[in-house]
Amino acid sequence: MKTIGLASDHAGYELKEYVKQWLEAKGWEYKDFGTYSTASCDYPDFAHALATAVEAGECYPGIAICGSGEGISMTLNKHQGIRAALCWSAEIAHMTRLHNDANVLVMPGRYIDTDTAAAIMEEFFNTEFEGGRHQARIDKIPVK
């Protein structure tokens, strides 16, 4: 596995700190693109940095967190090579890897606890893309 990219805004900072501990316990490397505190900030600044690194192959996959998960997802998905998936449950994480080959996991920092985040990450990292009929759909996502 490559280095996992991380990004959050202030509302996702605390959950991102938990994610770092979770990754360290697995022995997995990560790169934190910020933010680095709970001070108010703008999620696009960190989302764009993460998306650029994933697109360049410097990180794979990514994990991003903001309060609802929506804003950071919207920003990440502006990048043509990103398939960011907002996941509130392990089941959603499973399906978005299986059918959508998501390359950035997004979680809503204000709405899930660490046990839920752990279950989501386990499913995201342990599910492989099914390919087949789903590949043709993924190939239609980028705007050309």
MDTraj code that builds the backbone (N, CA, C; nanometers):
import mdtraj as md
import numpy as np

residues = "MET LYS THR ILE GLY LEU ALA SER ASP HIS ALA GLY TYR GLU LEU LYS GLU TYR VAL LYS GLN TRP LEU GLU ALA LYS GLY TRP GLU TYR LYS ASP PHE GLY THR TYR SER THR ALA SER CYS ASP TYR PRO ASP PHE ALA HIS ALA LEU ALA THR ALA VAL GLU ALA GLY GLU CYS TYR PRO GLY ILE ALA ILE CYS GLY SER GLY GLU GLY ILE SER MET THR LEU ASN LYS HIS GLN GLY ILE ARG ALA ALA LEU CYS TRP SER ALA GLU ILE ALA HIS MET THR ARG LEU HIS ASN ASP ALA ASN VAL LEU VAL MET PRO GLY ARG TYR ILE ASP THR ASP THR ALA ALA ALA ILE MET GLU GLU PHE PHE ASN THR GLU PHE GLU GLY GLY ARG HIS GLN ALA ARG ILE ASP LYS ILE PRO VAL LYS".split()
xyz = np.array([
    [0.0846, -0.1181, 0.0000],
    [0.0000, 0.0000, 0.0000],
    [0.0888, 0.1239, 0.0000],
    [0.0485, 0.2217, -0.0797],
    [0.1212, 0.3485, -0.0820],
    [0.0906, 0.4280, 0.0442],
    [0.1555, 0.5397, 0.0548],
    [0.1282, 0.6317, 0.1644],
    [-0.0148, 0.6824, 0.1525],
    [-0.0885, 0.6794, 0.2613],
    [-0.2275, 0.7238, 0.2634],
    [-0.2286, 0.8747, 0.2881],
    [-0.3019, 0.9475, 0.2064],
    [-0.3122, 1.0923, 0.2213],
    [-0.4276, 1.1286, 0.3124],
    [-0.4063, 1.2279, 0.3973],
    [-0.5099, 1.2737, 0.4910],
    [-0.5337, 1.4236, 0.4748],
    [-0.6579, 1.4641, 0.4942],
    [-0.6919, 1.6063, 0.4939],
    [-0.8175, 1.6269, 0.5776],
    [-0.8241, 1.7416, 0.6418],
    [-0.9447, 1.7788, 0.7169],
    [-0.9491, 1.9290, 0.7323],
    [-1.0663, 1.9760, 0.7717],
    [-1.0766, 2.1135, 0.8190],
    [-1.0833, 2.1076, 0.9713],
    [-1.1132, 2.2203, 1.0325],
    [-1.1171, 2.2273, 1.1794],
    [-1.2223, 2.1335, 1.2391],
    [-1.3351, 2.1170, 1.1703],
    [-1.4417, 2.0309, 1.2229],
    [-1.4067, 1.8829, 1.2115],
    [-1.3137, 1.8503, 1.1255],
    [-1.2717, 1.7118, 1.1101],
    [-1.1397, 1.6794, 1.1767],
    [-1.0780, 1.7811, 1.2357],
    [-0.9436, 1.7639, 1.2918],
    [-0.9367, 1.6528, 1.3978],
    [-1.0281, 1.6532, 1.4926],
    [-1.0207, 1.5543, 1.6004],
    [-1.0365, 1.4117, 1.5475],
    [-1.1282, 1.3905, 1.4541],
    [-1.1429, 1.2567, 1.3971],
    [-1.0193, 1.2214, 1.3143],
    [-0.9614, 1.3188, 1.2461],
    [-0.8392, 1.2909, 1.1696],
    [-0.7269, 1.2462, 1.2624],
    [-0.7179, 1.3053, 1.3800],
    [-0.6159, 1.2630, 1.4763],
    [-0.6385, 1.1177, 1.5184],
    [-0.7636, 1.0778, 1.5351],
    [-0.7949, 0.9377, 1.5633],
    [-0.7539, 0.8490, 1.4450],
    [-0.7844, 0.8934, 1.3231],
    [-0.7492, 0.8173, 1.2033],
    [-0.5983, 0.7936, 1.1986],
    [-0.5201, 0.8939, 1.2332],
    [-0.3742, 0.8789, 1.2339],
    [-0.3317, 0.7690, 1.3322],
    [-0.3912, 0.7684, 1.4497],
    [-0.3594, 0.6642, 1.5487],
    [-0.3979, 0.5260, 1.4960],
    [-0.5129, 0.5185, 1.4324],
    [-0.5622, 0.3929, 1.3762],
    [-0.4658, 0.3413, 1.2695],
    [-0.4219, 0.4307, 1.1808],
    [-0.3276, 0.3927, 1.0755],
    [-0.1933, 0.3506, 1.1343],
    [-0.1455, 0.4244, 1.2334],
    [-0.0181, 0.3905, 1.2985],
    [-0.0247, 0.2527, 1.3633],
    [-0.1381, 0.2191, 1.4242],
    [-0.1548, 0.0879, 1.4872],
    [-0.1460, -0.0247, 1.3842],
    [-0.1821, 0.0046, 1.2604],
    [-0.1734, -0.0939, 1.1522],
    [-0.0342, -0.0948, 1.0880],
    [0.0477, 0.0039, 1.1232],
    [0.1802, 0.0138, 1.0632],
    [0.1792, 0.0756, 0.9250],
    [0.0736, 0.1494, 0.8942],
    [0.0592, 0.2101, 0.7622],
    [0.1085, 0.3542, 0.7644],
    [0.1769, 0.3934, 0.6589],
    [0.2286, 0.5298, 0.6479],
    [0.1200, 0.6236, 0.5959],
    [0.1305, 0.7491, 0.6376],
    [0.0366, 0.8502, 0.5904],
    [0.1092, 0.9832, 0.5763],
    [0.0462, 1.0702, 0.4985],
    [0.0919, 1.2088, 0.4857],
    [-0.0268, 1.2975, 0.5179],
    [-0.0080, 1.3868, 0.6120],
    [-0.1144, 1.4752, 0.6581],
    [-0.1025, 1.6100, 0.5869],
    [-0.2018, 1.6419, 0.5056],
    [-0.2032, 1.7669, 0.4305],
    [-0.2697, 1.8805, 0.5079],
    [-0.3046, 1.8565, 0.6338],
    [-0.3648, 1.9598, 0.7166],
    [-0.5151, 1.9458, 0.7206],
    [-0.5718, 2.0229, 0.8019],
    [-0.5266, 2.1247, 0.8927],
    [-0.4613, 2.0607, 1.0146],
    [-0.3959, 2.1434, 1.0925],
    [-0.3186, 2.0915, 1.2046],
    [-0.3688, 2.1403, 1.3400],
    [-0.4917, 2.1898, 1.3443],
    [-0.5510, 2.2354, 1.4707],
    [-0.7014, 2.2499, 1.4519],
    [-0.7682, 2.2896, 1.5597],
    [-0.9128, 2.3140, 1.5526],
    [-0.9449, 2.4600, 1.5192],
    [-0.8432, 2.5391, 1.4851],
    [-0.8679, 2.6780, 1.4460],
    [-0.9456, 2.6810, 1.3144],
    [-1.0427, 2.7698, 1.3062],
    [-1.1268, 2.7799, 1.1869],
    [-1.0413, 2.7955, 1.0609],
    [-1.0787, 2.7191, 0.9571],
    [-1.0040, 2.7220, 0.8310],
    [-1.0981, 2.6835, 0.7174],
    [-1.0457, 2.6812, 0.5967],
    [-1.1247, 2.6529, 0.4774],
    [-1.0885, 2.5159, 0.4201],
    [-1.1839, 2.4238, 0.4181],
    [-1.1588, 2.2867, 0.3727],
    [-1.1020, 2.2767, 0.2315],
    [-1.1357, 2.3661, 0.1359],
    [-1.0791, 2.3488, 0.0025],
    [-0.9259, 2.3540, 0.0003],
    [-0.8665, 2.4323, 0.0886],
    [-0.7207, 2.4426, 0.0901],
    [-0.6560, 2.3058, 0.1105],
    [-0.7133, 2.2247, 0.1938],
    [-0.6562, 2.0944, 0.2268],
    [-0.7055, 1.9865, 0.1302],
    [-0.8298, 1.9992, 0.0850],
    [-0.8845, 1.9030, -0.0112],
    [-0.8074, 1.9071, -0.1424],
    [-0.7777, 2.0270, -0.1918],
    [-0.7044, 2.0373, -0.3183],
    [-0.5644, 1.9774, -0.3065],
    [-0.4981, 1.9991, -0.1944],
    [-0.3640, 1.9428, -0.1745],
    [-0.3698, 1.7897, -0.1753],
    [-0.4675, 1.7332, -0.1059],
    [-0.4830, 1.5878, -0.1035],
    [-0.5163, 1.5346, -0.2422],
    [-0.6117, 1.5957, -0.3091],
    [-0.6536, 1.5493, -0.4421],
    [-0.5378, 1.5521, -0.5413],
    [-0.4597, 1.6572, -0.5379],
    [-0.3451, 1.6689, -0.6280],
    [-0.2455, 1.5564, -0.6024],
    [-0.2218, 1.5241, -0.4769],
    [-0.1281, 1.4158, -0.4421],
    [-0.1809, 1.2793, -0.4856],
    [-0.3105, 1.2554, -0.4695],
    [-0.3685, 1.1279, -0.5132],
    [-0.3613, 1.1181, -0.6654],
    [-0.3972, 1.2247, -0.7346],
    [-0.3920, 1.2229, -0.8811],
    [-0.2496, 1.2000, -0.9323],
    [-0.1514, 1.2541, -0.8627],
    [-0.0112, 1.2414, -0.9039],
    [0.0494, 1.1066, -0.8655],
    [-0.0252, 1.0262, -0.7898],
    [0.0250, 0.8969, -0.7471],
    [0.1170, 0.9031, -0.6267],
    [0.1228, 1.0169, -0.5613],
    [0.2060, 1.0321, -0.4424],
    [0.1419, 0.9655, -0.3210],
    [0.0106, 0.9587, -0.3188],
    [-0.0656, 0.8981, -0.2097],
    [-0.1761, 0.8128, -0.2701],
    [-0.2091, 0.7056, -0.2007],
    [-0.3250, 0.6249, -0.2388],
    [-0.3565, 0.5303, -0.1250],
    [-0.4785, 0.5292, -0.0852],
    [-0.5869, 0.6215, -0.1151],
    [-0.5777, 0.7437, -0.0258],
    [-0.6845, 0.8236, -0.0258],
    [-0.6929, 0.9375, 0.0637],
    [-0.8066, 0.9205, 0.1623],
    [-0.7954, 0.9921, 0.2730],
    [-0.9034, 1.0017, 0.3709],
    [-0.9215, 1.1494, 0.4007],
    [-1.0442, 1.1972, 0.3909],
    [-1.0730, 1.3383, 0.4146],
    [-1.1922, 1.3509, 0.5092],
    [-1.1884, 1.4542, 0.5923],
    [-1.2927, 1.4723, 0.6932],
    [-1.3239, 1.6203, 0.7080],
    [-1.4511, 1.6543, 0.7052],
    [-1.4970, 1.7865, 0.7485],
    [-1.6214, 1.7639, 0.8330],
    [-1.6878, 1.8685, 0.8735],
    [-1.8009, 1.8540, 0.9650],
    [-1.9072, 1.7581, 0.9147],
    [-1.9626, 1.7865, 0.7972],
    [-2.0654, 1.7000, 0.7393],
    [-2.0073, 1.6031, 0.6382],
    [-1.8860, 1.6283, 0.5937],
    [-1.8253, 1.5502, 0.4869],
    [-1.8621, 1.6002, 0.3487],
    [-1.9647, 1.6806, 0.3396],
    [-2.0150, 1.7259, 0.2094],
    [-1.9209, 1.8249, 0.1404],
    [-1.8800, 1.9286, 0.2104],
    [-1.7982, 2.0321, 0.1477],
    [-1.6664, 1.9786, 0.0955],
    [-1.6006, 1.8990, 0.1770],
    [-1.4710, 1.8452, 0.1347],
    [-1.4892, 1.7459, 0.0208],
    [-1.6004, 1.6698, 0.0205],
    [-1.6308, 1.5792, -0.0911],
    [-1.6510, 1.6560, -0.2205],
    [-1.7275, 1.7629, -0.2133],
    [-1.7533, 1.8435, -0.3330],
    [-1.6234, 1.8964, -0.3918],
    [-1.5359, 1.9430, -0.3048],
    [-1.4084, 1.9976, -0.3501],
    [-1.3214, 1.8884, -0.4120],
    [-1.3067, 1.7771, -0.3430],
    [-1.2256, 1.6666, -0.3948],
    [-1.2748, 1.6204, -0.5311],
    [-1.4048, 1.6099, -0.5463],
    [-1.4615, 1.5564, -0.6704],
    [-1.4568, 1.6537, -0.7868],
    [-1.4102, 1.7750, -0.7670],
    [-1.3845, 1.8672, -0.8784],
    [-1.2623, 1.8216, -0.9578],
    [-1.1768, 1.7420, -0.8951],
    [-1.0576, 1.6898, -0.9614],
    [-1.0963, 1.5688, -1.0456],
    [-1.0508, 1.5663, -1.1696],
    [-1.0925, 1.4620, -1.2635],
    [-1.0510, 1.3210, -1.2222],
    [-0.9403, 1.3081, -1.1510],
    [-0.8929, 1.1755, -1.1134],
    [-0.9381, 1.1287, -0.9765],
    [-1.0291, 1.2013, -0.9165],
    [-1.0736, 1.1677, -0.7806],
    [-1.2149, 1.1121, -0.7824],
    [-1.2328, 1.0074, -0.7041],
    [-1.3650, 0.9508, -0.6787],
    [-1.3797, 0.9449, -0.5271],
    [-1.4174, 1.0588, -0.4704],
    [-1.4322, 1.0706, -0.3250],
    [-1.5721, 1.0262, -0.2858],
    [-1.5782, 0.9419, -0.1832],
    [-1.7057, 0.8852, -0.1401],
    [-1.7313, 0.9197, 0.0061],
    [-1.8419, 0.9861, 0.0308],
    [-1.8834, 1.0201, 0.1663],
    [-1.9495, 0.8975, 0.2287],
    [-1.8889, 0.8480, 0.3355],
    [-1.9347, 0.7244, 0.3986],
    [-1.9728, 0.7483, 0.5441],
    [-2.0960, 0.7124, 0.5778],
    [-2.1482, 0.7223, 0.7138],
    [-2.1555, 0.5861, 0.7805],
    [-2.1361, 0.4804, 0.7011],
    [-2.1466, 0.3443, 0.7543],
    [-2.0490, 0.2533, 0.6807],
    [-2.0205, 0.1404, 0.7428],
    [-1.9318, 0.0422, 0.6807],
    [-1.9924, -0.0133, 0.5521],
    [-2.1237, -0.0268, 0.5488],
    [-2.1897, -0.0795, 0.4299],
    [-2.1700, 0.0123, 0.3099],
    [-2.1785, 0.1418, 0.3332],
    [-2.1561, 0.2367, 0.2236],
    [-2.0104, 0.2292, 0.1780],
    [-1.9177, 0.2205, 0.2718],
    [-1.7758, 0.2088, 0.2370],
    [-1.7516, 0.0843, 0.1514],
    [-1.8156, -0.0247, 0.1877],
    [-1.8020, -0.1492, 0.1114],
    [-1.8480, -0.1294, -0.0333],
    [-1.9673, -0.0747, -0.0494],
    [-2.0239, -0.0609, -0.1833],
    [-1.9475, 0.0398, -0.2694],
    [-1.8983, 0.1460, -0.2073],
    [-1.8300, 0.2476, -0.2868],
    [-1.6927, 0.2000, -0.3333],
    [-1.6321, 0.1077, -0.2610],
    [-1.5085, 0.0457, -0.3096],
    [-1.5430, -0.0611, -0.4139],
    [-1.6411, -0.1436, -0.3838],
    [-1.6776, -0.2555, -0.4699],
    [-1.7244, -0.2101, -0.6075],
    [-1.8120, -0.1106, -0.6118],
    [-1.8737, -0.0688, -0.7375],
    [-1.8169, 0.0603, -0.7955],
    [-1.7636, 0.1491, -0.7128],
    [-1.7195, 0.2803, -0.7617],
    [-1.5693, 0.3005, -0.7602],
    [-1.4945, 0.2052, -0.7065],
    [-1.3489, 0.2150, -0.6967],
    [-1.3077, 0.3495, -0.6360],
    [-1.3758, 0.3880, -0.5282],
    [-1.3456, 0.5158, -0.4618],
    [-1.1985, 0.5199, -0.4236],
    [-1.1356, 0.6354, -0.4480],
    [-0.9949, 0.6496, -0.4119],
    [-0.9726, 0.7499, -0.2986],
    [-1.0799, 0.8113, -0.2518],
    [-1.0740, 0.8933, -0.1307],
    [-1.1970, 0.8620, -0.0461],
    [-1.1723, 0.8224, 0.0765],
    [-1.2779, 0.7994, 0.1747],
    [-1.3041, 0.9313, 0.2460],
    [-1.4290, 0.9742, 0.2491],
    [-1.4669, 1.0957, 0.3210],
    [-1.5595, 1.0566, 0.4358],
    [-1.5324, 1.1144, 0.5531],
    [-1.6168, 1.0871, 0.6693],
    [-1.6655, 1.2185, 0.7300],
    [-1.7865, 1.2166, 0.7870],
    [-1.8443, 1.3365, 0.8492],
    [-1.8033, 1.3472, 0.9966],
    [-1.7064, 1.4293, 1.0235],
    [-1.6475, 1.4379, 1.1567],
    [-1.7434, 1.4705, 1.2695],
    [-1.8464, 1.5462, 1.2414],
    [-1.9410, 1.5850, 1.3475],
    [-2.0511, 1.4819, 1.3706],
    [-2.0576, 1.3790, 1.2870],
    [-2.1733, 1.2907, 1.2919],
    [-2.1424, 1.1436, 1.3161],
    [-2.0161, 1.1062, 1.3248],
    [-1.9836, 0.9671, 1.3552],
    [-1.8831, 0.9619, 1.4698],
    [-1.8846, 0.8509, 1.5424],
    [-1.7884, 0.8337, 1.6514],
    [-1.6697, 0.7516, 1.6014],
    [-1.5717, 0.7329, 1.6877],
    [-1.4502, 0.6640, 1.6457],
    [-1.4749, 0.5156, 1.6156],
    [-1.5671, 0.4522, 1.6852],
    [-1.5975, 0.3120, 1.6549],
    [-1.6551, 0.2990, 1.5141],
    [-1.7432, 0.3905, 1.4781],
    [-1.8005, 0.3898, 1.3431],
    [-1.6929, 0.4188, 1.2400],
    [-1.6065, 0.5153, 1.2682],
    [-1.4968, 0.5482, 1.1765],
    [-1.4068, 0.4264, 1.1554],
    [-1.3753, 0.3556, 1.2622],
    [-1.2908, 0.2367, 1.2508],
    [-1.3566, 0.1308, 1.1630],
    [-1.4847, 0.1086, 1.1823],
    [-1.5571, 0.0100, 1.1017],
    [-1.5601, 0.0518, 0.9546],
    [-1.5803, 0.1798, 0.9298],
    [-1.5807, 0.2324, 0.7932],
    [-1.4440, 0.2108, 0.7285],
    [-1.3376, 0.2449, 0.8004],
    [-1.2035, 0.2298, 0.7436],
    [-1.1692, 0.0839, 0.7191],
    [-1.2057, -0.0038, 0.8110],
    [-1.1812, -0.1471, 0.7908],
    [-1.2449, -0.1943, 0.6616],
    [-1.3683, -0.1564, 0.6406],
    [-1.4401, -0.1998, 0.5210],
    [-1.3803, -0.1375, 0.3953],
    [-1.3477, -0.0094, 0.4018],
    [-1.2908, 0.0608, 0.2868],
    [-1.1591, -0.0049, 0.2441],
    [-1.0722, -0.0328, 0.3407],
    [-0.9407, -0.0882, 0.3090],
    [-0.9445, -0.2367, 0.2758],
    [-1.0483, -0.3069, 0.3150],
    [-1.0556, -0.4506, 0.2925],
    [-1.1469, -0.4911, 0.1777],
    [-1.1973, -0.3944, 0.1041],
    [-1.2840, -0.4239, -0.0097],
    [-1.2124, -0.3838, -0.1377],
    [-1.2079, -0.4755, -0.2315],
    [-1.1455, -0.4471, -0.3597],
    [-1.2520, -0.4153, -0.4638],
    [-1.2138, -0.3362, -0.5608],
    [-1.3010, -0.3012, -0.6726],
    [-1.3376, -0.4269, -0.7506],
    [-1.4657, -0.4423, -0.7789],
    [-1.5163, -0.5595, -0.8490],
    [-1.4845, -0.5570, -0.9985],
    [-1.4696, -0.4380, -1.0543],
    [-1.4394, -0.4274, -1.1974],
    [-1.5588, -0.4656, -1.2823],
    [-1.5319, -0.5335, -1.3930],
    [-1.6393, -0.5795, -1.4810],
    [-1.7264, -0.4660, -1.5303],
    [-1.8565, -0.4829, -1.5176],
    [-1.9522, -0.3836, -1.5687],
    [-1.9347, -0.2472, -1.5041],
    [-1.8757, -0.2448, -1.3846],
    [-1.8575, -0.1177, -1.3141],
    [-1.7466, -0.0327, -1.3751],
    [-1.6495, -0.0965, -1.4403],
    [-1.5389, -0.0213, -1.4991],
    [-1.5883, 0.0732, -1.6080],
    [-1.6794, 0.0283, -1.6912],
    [-1.7321, 0.1136, -1.7986],
    [-1.7997, 0.2376, -1.7415],
    [-1.8663, 0.2215, -1.6289],
    [-1.9327, 0.3353, -1.5653],
    [-1.8303, 0.4340, -1.5108],
    [-1.7274, 0.3821, -1.4494],
    [-1.6220, 0.4678, -1.3942],
    [-1.5514, 0.5424, -1.5061],
    [-1.5321, 0.4771, -1.6188],
    [-1.4667, 0.5417, -1.7312],
    [-1.5460, 0.6617, -1.7836],
    [-1.6761, 0.6668, -1.7549],
    [-1.7606, 0.7779, -1.8001],
    [-1.7642, 0.8943, -1.7028],
    [-1.7018, 0.8810, -1.5853],
    [-1.7089, 0.9870, -1.4839],
    [-1.6326, 1.1133, -1.5230],
    [-1.5058, 1.1041, -1.5651],
    [-1.4325, 1.2290, -1.5941],
    [-1.4970, 1.3108, -1.7055],
    [-1.4930, 1.4420, -1.6896],
    [-1.5394, 1.5333, -1.7933],
    [-1.4235, 1.5523, -1.8893],
    [-1.4485, 1.5237, -2.0152],
    [-1.3382, 1.5291, -2.1117],
    [-1.3478, 1.6490, -2.2028],
])
top = md.Topology()
chain = top.add_chain()
for i, resn in enumerate(residues, 1):
    res = top.add_residue(resn, chain, resSeq=i)
    for name in ("N", "CA", "C"):
        top.add_atom(name, md.element.get_by_symbol(name[0]), res)
traj = md.Trajectory(xyz[None], top)
